[in-house]
């Protein structure tokens, strides 16, 4: 494999980040300190959320949301299978059962009609997943949740900085989870956050992340002295460190630049691959500006799993890192052992057979982007063969009618029309 391999995603660290962490290391607090609150306030300012609680991972944030909403044994959540397993796993942590509803085959986002059909008398929440950085259809999901008296949760691990009809991620659901893993839009090394407009939920999450301890004198059951605090509910050690939040604060200042660069790269990929009928480029819902955590191509035509694997291996051989996001959660052996059957969500399974994420991260140079474009084109020629054009003629790669341009310095709006569905 080439030594100059491009990963599918990676962090972008500069000297300002290093300086911020160094300063934090020299200060009094290494664990929970003033930078945690400062980071939470900055997240609210960046997203428009009323309240934020930072935790040590996105998974911890999901666990805290479910617990804070009172979800427990015997309850159900409805969620997408096209996600990292943590979305469902965190429901198991509180004793609830994840119920998987199928996705829209054009976008990979939770299908509101399928979600509503999956609701039972045990359902407590719908948990949407902002797949690849595009917000789910929160207007439709909000209406469903209102009618069925359910909580609406956003797994926004992929979508910090995205908007739907001018509204920012972080304000679209009752509770929103963010992830700050290194490949995400900003990083705290490991970390996550809960955003909400509900002050009571924010308080429950904050206590949950710190062993369930209560320090508010007005809520204590005893008053043994000024030092006193007490555990009133079972919680966990999900606290984030001051050092991690120092990095997060520094990264958050560069979020607009990170988003602009991701959108430029996505626009270049759209231009490069949009006319090749062997591939399908990502579809974007009207009124949505994605944050482009991932750029996910899809292999069109029959026998996609075999052909996708050949494309994957060809790109890897050319030093282009790529990944498949995701195996539907219920297809993992653990979930199969719980009794979830194959074929539960046909659209998600069809997408799994076709999808392939190619490199997309802010530190990519224009030369890196053009290298990916060239490698995808040559790998497609080598592995995917010919397809029937729209006029039913057998053809080789169909060139784009759009002029091939290098990535520009101006940000794309992120708005594109949907390609045909698989």
C-alpha positions as CSV (number, residue, x, y, z in Angstrom):
1,X,0.0,0.0,0.0
2,X,1.4,3.5,-0.8
3,X,3.2,5.2,2.0
4,X,1.4,8.5,1.3
5,X,-2.0,7.1,1.9
6,X,-4.9,9.5,2.3
7,X,-7.3,8.5,5.1
8,X,-11.0,8.9,4.7
9,X,-11.0,11.3,7.6
10,X,-8.6,12.9,10.1
11,X,-8.3,15.6,12.7
12,X,-7.0,19.1,11.8
13,X,-4.6,20.3,14.5
14,X,-2.7,23.6,14.3
15,X,-0.4,25.6,16.6
16,X,-3.3,27.4,18.2
17,X,-4.7,24.1,19.3
18,X,-1.4,23.0,20.7
19,X,-0.9,26.3,22.5
20,X,-4.4,26.1,24.0
21,X,-3.8,22.6,25.4
22,X,-0.3,23.6,26.7
23,X,-1.9,26.5,28.6
24,X,-4.5,24.2,30.1
25,X,-1.8,21.8,31.2
26,X,0.0,24.6,33.1
27,X,-3.2,25.7,34.9
28,X,-4.7,24.4,38.1
29,X,-7.4,22.1,36.7
30,X,-6.7,19.1,34.5
31,X,-10.1,17.4,35.0
32,X,-13.3,19.4,35.5
33,X,-12.5,23.1,35.6
34,X,-13.5,26.5,34.1
35,X,-12.9,25.5,30.5
36,X,-15.7,22.9,30.7
37,X,-18.3,25.7,31.3
38,X,-16.6,27.9,28.8
39,X,-16.8,25.2,26.1
40,X,-20.5,24.6,26.9
41,X,-21.2,28.3,26.5
42,X,-19.4,28.4,23.2
43,X,-21.3,25.4,21.9
44,X,-24.6,27.2,22.8
45,X,-23.4,30.3,21.0
46,X,-22.3,28.4,17.9
47,X,-25.5,26.4,17.6
48,X,-28.2,28.5,19.2
49,X,-29.0,25.9,21.7
50,X,-30.2,27.1,25.1
51,X,-28.2,24.6,27.2
52,X,-25.2,22.4,26.8
53,X,-23.5,19.7,28.8
54,X,-20.1,18.3,27.7
55,X,-19.2,14.7,28.3
56,X,-16.3,12.4,27.6
57,X,-17.8,10.8,24.5
58,X,-20.8,10.9,22.1
59,X,-21.8,7.5,23.4
60,X,-21.9,8.9,27.0
61,X,-24.0,11.8,25.7
62,X,-26.6,9.4,24.2
63,X,-26.7,7.3,27.4
64,X,-27.2,10.5,29.4
65,X,-30.0,11.7,27.1
66,X,-31.9,8.4,27.4
67,X,-31.5,8.3,31.1
68,X,-32.4,12.0,31.5
69,X,-35.6,11.4,29.5
70,X,-36.6,8.7,31.9
71,X,-36.3,5.9,29.4
72,X,-35.8,2.5,31.1
73,X,-36.7,-1.2,31.2
74,X,-39.7,-2.1,29.1
75,X,-39.5,1.0,27.0
76,X,-38.6,1.3,23.3
77,X,-36.9,3.9,21.1
78,X,-37.4,4.0,17.3
79,X,-34.2,4.7,15.4
80,X,-32.3,4.2,12.2
81,X,-30.3,1.1,11.5
82,X,-27.8,3.1,9.3
83,X,-25.7,4.4,12.2
84,X,-22.8,3.5,14.5
85,X,-24.0,0.9,17.0
86,X,-23.8,3.4,19.9
87,X,-27.1,4.9,18.9
88,X,-28.9,1.7,19.8
89,X,-26.4,0.4,22.4
90,X,-27.1,3.3,24.7
91,X,-30.8,2.3,24.8
92,X,-29.7,-1.1,25.9
93,X,-27.7,0.5,28.7
94,X,-30.9,1.8,30.3
95,X,-32.8,-1.4,29.7
96,X,-34.8,-0.2,26.7
97,X,-35.3,-1.9,23.4
98,X,-34.2,-0.3,20.1
99,X,-36.7,-0.7,17.3
100,X,-35.3,-0.1,13.8
101,X,-37.2,1.7,11.2
102,X,-36.1,1.9,7.6
103,X,-34.4,4.8,5.9
104,X,-35.1,6.9,2.8
105,X,-33.2,5.1,0.0
106,X,-32.2,8.5,-1.5
107,X,-30.6,10.0,1.6
108,X,-30.0,7.3,4.1
109,X,-32.0,9.3,6.7
110,X,-34.7,7.9,8.9
111,X,-37.9,7.6,6.9
112,X,-40.7,9.4,8.9
113,X,-43.4,7.1,7.6
114,X,-41.4,4.0,8.6
115,X,-40.7,5.6,12.0
116,X,-44.3,6.2,12.7
117,X,-45.3,2.7,11.6
118,X,-42.8,1.3,14.2
119,X,-44.3,3.1,17.2
120,X,-46.0,1.0,19.8
121,X,-47.5,1.6,23.2
122,X,-43.9,1.2,24.7
123,X,-42.2,3.8,22.5
124,X,-40.8,6.7,24.4
125,X,-38.6,8.5,21.8
126,X,-37.7,8.7,18.1
127,X,-34.0,9.0,17.7
128,X,-33.0,10.4,14.2
129,X,-29.5,10.0,12.9
130,X,-28.0,12.9,10.7
131,X,-26.3,10.5,8.4
132,X,-23.1,11.8,6.8
133,X,-23.8,15.3,8.0
134,X,-27.3,16.0,6.7
135,X,-30.1,16.7,9.2
136,X,-33.0,14.3,9.2
137,X,-36.6,15.5,8.4
138,X,-37.2,17.0,11.8
139,X,-40.3,18.9,10.7
140,X,-42.0,15.6,9.9
141,X,-40.5,13.8,12.9
142,X,-41.5,16.6,15.2
143,X,-45.1,16.3,14.1
144,X,-45.1,12.5,14.7
145,X,-43.6,13.0,18.1
146,X,-46.2,15.6,19.0
147,X,-49.1,13.5,18.0
148,X,-47.8,10.4,19.8
149,X,-46.4,12.3,22.8
150,X,-42.8,11.1,22.3
151,X,-39.4,12.8,22.8
152,X,-37.4,13.6,19.7
153,X,-33.7,13.0,19.9
154,X,-31.1,13.9,17.3
155,X,-28.0,11.8,16.9
156,X,-26.0,14.6,15.4
157,X,-22.6,13.0,15.6
158,X,-22.1,13.8,11.9
159,X,-23.8,17.2,11.6
160,X,-22.4,20.0,13.8
161,X,-22.8,23.2,11.7
162,X,-25.5,21.9,9.4
163,X,-28.8,23.6,9.0
164,X,-32.4,22.7,8.0
165,X,-34.5,25.6,6.6
166,X,-32.1,28.1,8.3
167,X,-32.3,26.4,11.7
168,X,-29.1,25.0,13.2
169,X,-28.5,21.5,14.3
170,X,-28.8,21.6,18.1
171,X,-32.1,23.4,18.0
172,X,-34.1,20.9,15.9
173,X,-34.9,18.2,18.5
174,X,-35.7,18.0,22.3
175,X,-32.2,16.8,22.8
176,X,-29.2,16.6,20.5
177,X,-26.0,14.5,20.8
178,X,-22.7,15.8,19.4
179,X,-19.5,13.8,19.0
180,X,-16.0,15.2,19.1
181,X,-14.1,12.2,18.0
182,X,-11.0,13.1,15.9
183,X,-12.6,12.6,12.5
184,X,-15.6,14.8,13.4
185,X,-16.0,18.5,12.6
186,X,-14.1,19.5,15.8
187,X,-12.3,17.3,18.2
188,X,-11.6,17.2,21.9
189,X,-9.6,14.0,21.3
190,X,-12.6,12.0,22.7
191,X,-15.7,13.8,23.8
192,X,-19.4,14.6,23.2
193,X,-22.1,17.0,24.3
194,X,-25.8,17.2,24.9
195,X,-27.7,20.3,23.5
196,X,-31.2,21.0,24.7
197,X,-33.7,23.7,25.3
198,X,-34.9,22.0,28.5
199,X,-33.1,23.2,31.6
200,X,-34.3,20.3,33.7
201,X,-33.0,17.8,31.2
202,X,-29.6,19.6,31.1
203,X,-29.5,19.4,34.9
204,X,-30.2,15.7,34.9
205,X,-27.6,15.1,32.2
206,X,-25.0,17.1,34.1
207,X,-25.6,15.1,37.3
208,X,-25.7,11.8,35.4
209,X,-22.2,12.5,34.0
210,X,-20.8,12.9,37.6
211,X,-22.1,9.9,39.5
212,X,-25.5,11.3,40.1
213,X,-24.1,13.8,42.7
214,X,-26.2,16.8,43.7
215,X,-24.6,20.0,45.0
216,X,-27.5,22.4,44.8
217,X,-28.3,23.3,48.4
218,X,-31.9,23.8,47.7
219,X,-32.3,20.2,46.6
220,X,-30.2,18.4,49.3
221,X,-32.0,16.0,51.6
222,X,-29.5,16.8,54.4
223,X,-27.3,19.8,55.2
224,X,-24.3,18.5,57.1
225,X,-22.1,21.5,56.2
226,X,-20.7,23.7,53.4
227,X,-18.7,20.8,52.0
228,X,-21.7,18.5,51.7
229,X,-23.0,16.9,48.5
230,X,-25.0,13.7,48.0
231,X,-25.8,11.1,45.4
232,X,-29.5,11.1,44.6
233,X,-29.5,8.8,41.5
234,X,-27.2,6.3,39.9
235,X,-24.8,8.1,37.6
236,X,-21.5,7.5,35.8
237,X,-18.1,9.0,35.5
238,X,-18.7,10.6,32.1
239,X,-17.0,13.9,32.9
240,X,-14.8,15.6,30.2
241,X,-11.5,17.2,31.2
242,X,-10.5,20.8,31.2
243,X,-7.6,19.9,28.8
244,X,-10.0,18.4,26.3
245,X,-12.3,21.4,26.5
246,X,-9.3,23.7,25.9
247,X,-8.8,21.9,22.6
248,X,-12.5,22.0,21.9
249,X,-12.7,25.8,22.4
250,X,-9.7,26.3,20.1
251,X,-11.3,24.0,17.5
252,X,-14.7,25.6,17.7
253,X,-13.2,29.0,16.7
254,X,-12.2,27.3,13.4
255,X,-15.5,25.5,12.8
256,X,-16.7,28.0,10.1
257,X,-13.5,27.4,8.1
258,X,-13.7,23.7,8.6
259,X,-17.3,23.6,7.3
260,X,-16.5,25.8,4.3
261,X,-13.6,23.5,3.3
262,X,-15.7,20.4,3.6
263,X,-18.4,22.0,1.4
264,X,-15.8,22.9,-1.2
265,X,-14.5,19.4,-1.4
266,X,-18.0,17.9,-1.6
267,X,-18.9,20.3,-4.4
268,X,-15.8,19.2,-6.3
269,X,-16.7,15.5,-5.9
270,X,-20.2,16.2,-7.1
271,X,-18.8,17.8,-10.2
272,X,-16.4,14.9,-10.8
273,X,-18.7,12.0,-10.3
274,X,-22.3,13.3,-10.8
275,X,-22.5,12.3,-14.4
276,X,-21.0,8.8,-14.1
277,X,-24.0,6.4,-14.1
278,X,-22.0,3.7,-12.4
279,X,-22.0,5.9,-9.3
280,X,-24.6,7.8,-7.3
281,X,-23.5,11.0,-5.5
282,X,-25.2,12.0,-2.2
283,X,-28.8,13.4,-2.4
284,X,-29.6,16.5,-0.4
285,X,-33.0,17.4,0.9
286,X,-34.4,20.8,-0.2
287,X,-33.7,23.5,2.3
288,X,-30.8,21.6,3.9
289,X,-27.2,22.6,4.1
290,X,-25.2,19.5,5.2
291,X,-22.1,19.7,7.3
292,X,-20.4,16.9,5.1
293,X,-18.9,14.7,7.7
294,X,-18.7,12.0,5.1
295,X,-18.9,12.0,1.3
296,X,-20.6,8.7,0.5
297,X,-20.7,7.4,-3.1
298,X,-23.0,4.5,-4.1
299,X,-22.4,1.9,-6.6
300,X,-25.3,1.7,-9.0
301,X,-26.6,-1.4,-10.9
302,X,-26.9,-5.1,-10.1
303,X,-24.7,-7.1,-7.8
304,X,-23.5,-4.0,-5.9
305,X,-21.8,-5.7,-2.9
306,X,-19.3,-7.6,-5.1
307,X,-18.6,-4.5,-7.3
308,X,-18.4,-2.2,-4.3
309,X,-15.7,-4.5,-2.7
310,X,-13.7,-4.5,-5.9
311,X,-13.9,-0.7,-6.0
312,X,-12.9,-0.5,-2.3
313,X,-9.9,-2.7,-2.8
314,X,-8.8,-0.8,-5.9
315,X,-8.9,2.5,-4.1
316,X,-7.0,1.1,-1.1
317,X,-4.3,-0.2,-3.5
318,X,-4.0,3.3,-4.8
319,X,-3.5,4.8,-1.3
320,X,-7.0,6.2,-1.0
321,X,-8.5,5.4,2.3
322,X,-12.2,4.6,2.2
323,X,-14.8,3.1,4.5
324,X,-18.3,1.7,4.6
325,X,-20.7,3.5,6.9
326,X,-22.6,1.4,8.1
327,X,-23.5,-2.2,8.5
328,X,-27.1,-2.0,9.7
329,X,-27.0,-2.2,13.4
330,X,-29.3,-5.3,13.7
331,X,-26.9,-7.2,11.4
332,X,-24.2,-7.2,14.0
333,X,-23.9,-10.6,15.6
334,X,-24.8,-9.3,19.1
335,X,-28.1,-8.0,17.8
336,X,-28.7,-11.1,15.7
337,X,-28.3,-13.0,19.0
338,X,-31.0,-10.8,20.5
339,X,-33.4,-12.0,17.8
340,X,-33.3,-9.2,15.3
341,X,-33.8,-10.8,11.8
342,X,-32.0,-10.0,8.6
343,X,-34.1,-8.2,6.0
344,X,-35.7,-6.0,8.7
345,X,-35.0,-2.7,6.8
346,X,-34.6,-3.4,3.1
347,X,-33.6,0.1,2.0
348,X,-30.8,0.2,4.7
349,X,-29.5,-3.2,3.6
350,X,-29.5,-2.2,0.0
351,X,-27.6,1.0,0.9
352,X,-25.1,-1.0,2.9
353,X,-24.3,-3.1,-0.2
354,X,-23.6,0.0,-2.3
355,X,-22.0,2.7,-0.1
356,X,-18.4,3.8,0.1
357,X,-17.1,6.9,1.8
358,X,-14.1,8.6,0.2
359,X,-11.6,11.0,1.8
360,X,-13.1,14.3,3.1
361,X,-11.5,16.4,5.8
362,X,-10.4,20.1,6.0
363,X,-6.7,19.6,5.8
364,X,-6.9,18.0,2.3
365,X,-5.1,20.2,-0.2
366,X,-6.5,20.8,-3.7
367,X,-3.8,18.3,-4.9
368,X,-5.1,15.7,-2.5
369,X,-8.7,16.2,-3.7
370,X,-7.6,15.9,-7.4
371,X,-5.7,12.7,-6.5
372,X,-8.9,11.2,-5.0
373,X,-10.8,12.2,-8.1
374,X,-8.3,10.6,-10.4
375,X,-8.1,7.5,-8.3
376,X,-11.9,7.0,-8.1
377,X,-12.2,7.5,-11.9
378,X,-9.4,5.0,-12.7
379,X,-10.7,2.5,-10.1
380,X,-14.2,2.8,-11.5
381,X,-13.0,2.1,-15.0
382,X,-11.0,-0.9,-13.7
383,X,-13.7,-2.5,-11.5
384,X,-17.3,-1.4,-12.4
385,X,-17.2,-2.0,-16.2
386,X,-19.9,-0.5,-18.4
387,X,-23.5,0.5,-17.7
388,X,-26.5,1.2,-19.7
389,X,-27.0,4.9,-20.3
390,X,-30.4,6.6,-19.9
391,X,-31.0,6.0,-23.6
392,X,-30.3,2.2,-23.0
393,X,-27.1,2.3,-25.0
394,X,-24.1,0.3,-23.7
395,X,-21.4,2.9,-22.9
396,X,-18.2,3.4,-20.9
397,X,-17.8,6.2,-18.4
398,X,-20.1,9.1,-19.2
399,X,-18.1,12.3,-18.9
400,X,-19.7,15.2,-17.1
401,X,-20.9,18.1,-19.1
402,X,-19.7,20.5,-16.4
403,X,-16.3,22.0,-16.7
404,X,-13.7,20.3,-14.5
405,X,-12.4,23.0,-12.1
406,X,-10.1,22.8,-9.1
407,X,-11.7,23.3,-5.7
408,X,-12.5,27.0,-5.4
409,X,-11.8,29.2,-2.5
410,X,-15.5,30.0,-2.0
411,X,-17.8,27.7,0.0
412,X,-20.5,25.8,-1.7
413,X,-24.0,26.2,-0.4
414,X,-24.3,22.4,-0.1
415,X,-27.5,22.3,-2.1
416,X,-27.7,19.5,-4.7
417,X,-30.5,17.6,-6.4
418,X,-31.1,13.9,-5.7
419,X,-29.7,11.3,-8.0
420,X,-31.9,8.4,-9.0
421,X,-32.4,5.8,-6.3
422,X,-30.8,2.4,-6.4
